[in-house]
Structures are given as C-alpha cells and as structure tokens.
Amino acid sequence: MIKDLLRKLKEFTKECKRVLRVTRKPTKEEFKNIVKVSAIGILLIGLIGFIIQFMRQVFL
C-alpha cells in the first residue's frame, strides 16, 4: 500500500515537471485576450443571474 502510494506520488511529480517544462509565459496580446474573454464570461454569468433573480421577484 505504501509502495503504491509512493509510486503514484512519483508519477504525479514526474507529470508536474513535464507540464512545467512545456508551459511558457503568455505574450501581452495573449494575456489581453484571456482577460477580455474572462471578463465577458463573468459579466454574462452575472447578467444571467440578475435576470433570473429579477424574474423571480417580478413573477413570484
């Protein structure tokens, strides 16, 4: 059981190292696009929640 846990931990750290080697810092343009898309998503989710809450108050 402990050997299995150690093996899984070793595999996990190996995968983490592999992912960190592949990743890179985004360019300014990529970062701006990520921020824009995230902001639009947050606003849409907030708007949907507001509309649902508004409808509940109006109709119930």
Secondary structure, DSSP 8 states (H G I E B T S, - for coil): -HHHHHHHHHHHHHHHHHHHHH-----HHHHHHHHHHHHHHHHHHHHHHHHHHHHHHHH-
